[in-house]
Amino acid sequence: MREFIMYSRKGVTSSDFTLKDLPGSGGRMDLNARCVISALWLSRDLRRDSRMVFSLNGPSDPPLAMAFDGKELERVTPDERNIGLWIKKVLERRDEVDGDWKEVHDGIYLSEKSFQELIKDRQDRNLYVLHESGGDIRSTDIKEDPVFILGDHIGLPRNEEGFVERFGSEKISLGPESYFSTQSIVLVHNELDRRR
Ligand SMILES: C[S@@+](CC[C@H](N)C(=O)[O-])C[C@H]1O[C@@H](n2cnc3c(N)ncnc32)[C@H](O)[C@@H]1O
């Protein structure tokens, strides 16, 4: 399975945001929604072997983590507004979550896990931090069951990057430019699709 974890500094942890203003009222929830599309959809199919997780650290009650799993997703369409709506619906049921993951809708999970807990839970997997200054992905052996960790529009906070490094992660670059988070996800998929 290909898993992507994005650290969202401002992504809100309450459902009190408007679909008309995902960037402002949602704390760049537009970015999270687009990452879900890039991680899980092909032109004519869902990527059933992929999962998009985001760590939400914005107001009013962080942290929260939300996961969209391509294997189980139902009735979700690949447009930003529709995914924003599902994020809102899931956050409306925040009270039902007590710590660990709960499947709130088919293929959409919510938990109170912090970014560091998400990483600790995956310490036995192959962790790759997507970073402009990493080694070239084209000369990197991407092992089984990879987890790719990326930053939002501002980048991964230094302390979180340092935390991931403690678990033997590898830092990899996707090319000479700084890409959007969504573009980075597509580039990883493309590279792995070509290798398959
Ligand atoms: C818009 S970029 C963040 C830019 C931010 N200003 C910075 O300097 O870190 C969002 C994320 O995409 C990933 N990314 C962007 N360009 C990349 C590249 N060339 N190689 C690997 N990852 C990249 C990184 O995870 C980054 O945190």
The ligand as an SDF file (V2000), in Angstrom:
LIG
                    3D

 27 29  0  0  0  0  0  0  0  0999 V2000
    4.6840   23.7400   -1.4510 C   0  0  0  0  0  0  0  0  0  0  0  0
    5.8880   22.6520   -0.8100 S   0  0  0  0  0  0  0  0  0  0  0  0
    6.4870   23.5460    0.6150 C   0  0  0  0  0  0  0  0  0  0  0  0
    7.3110   24.6820    0.2430 C   0  0  0  0  0  0  0  0  0  0  0  0
    7.8930   25.3870    1.4430 C   0  0  0  0  0  0  0  0  0  0  0  0
    7.9540   26.7770    1.1330 N   0  0  0  0  0  0  0  0  0  0  0  0
    9.2560   24.8800    1.8040 C   0  0  0  0  0  0  0  0  0  0  0  0
   10.2080   25.5480    1.4800 O   0  0  0  0  0  0  0  0  0  0  0  0
    9.3620   23.7800    2.3740 O   0  0  0  0  0  0  0  0  0  0  0  0
    4.9260   21.4020   -0.0700 C   0  0  0  0  0  0  0  0  0  0  0  0
    5.6070   20.0940    0.1630 C   0  0  0  0  0  0  0  0  0  0  0  0
    5.7760   19.3880   -1.0640 O   0  0  0  0  0  0  0  0  0  0  0  0
    6.9170   18.5720   -0.9860 C   0  0  0  0  0  0  0  0  0  0  0  0
    7.8270   18.9780   -2.0730 N   0  0  0  0  0  0  0  0  0  0  0  0
    7.7830   20.0830   -2.8380 C   0  0  0  0  0  0  0  0  0  0  0  0
    8.7540   20.0840   -3.7460 N   0  0  0  0  0  0  0  0  0  0  0  0
    9.4630   18.9400   -3.5670 C   0  0  0  0  0  0  0  0  0  0  0  0
   10.6040   18.3660   -4.1980 C   0  0  0  0  0  0  0  0  0  0  0  0
   11.2430   18.9420   -5.1960 N   0  0  0  0  0  0  0  0  0  0  0  0
   11.0270   17.1630   -3.7450 N   0  0  0  0  0  0  0  0  0  0  0  0
   10.3980   16.5270   -2.7390 C   0  0  0  0  0  0  0  0  0  0  0  0
    9.3170   17.0290   -2.1040 N   0  0  0  0  0  0  0  0  0  0  0  0
    8.8570   18.2270   -2.5040 C   0  0  0  0  0  0  0  0  0  0  0  0
    7.5400   18.7910    0.3860 C   0  0  0  0  0  0  0  0  0  0  0  0
    7.0890   17.7780    1.2480 O   0  0  0  0  0  0  0  0  0  0  0  0
    6.9710   20.1430    0.7850 C   0  0  0  0  0  0  0  0  0  0  0  0
    6.9050   20.3090    2.1770 O   0  0  0  0  0  0  0  0  0  0  0  0
  1  2  1  0
  2  3  1  0
  2 10  1  0
  3  4  1  0
  4  5  1  0
  5  6  1  0
  5  7  1  0
  7  8  2  0
  7  9  1  0
 10 11  1  0
 11 12  1  0
 11 26  1  0
 12 13  1  0
 13 14  1  0
 13 24  1  0
 14 15  1  0
 14 23  1  0
 15 16  2  0
 16 17  1  0
 17 18  1  0
 17 23  2  0
 18 19  1  0
 18 20  2  0
 20 21  1  0
 21 22  2  0
 22 23  1  0
 24 25  1  0
 24 26  1  0
 26 27  1  0
M  CHG  2   2   1   9  -1
M  END
$$$$
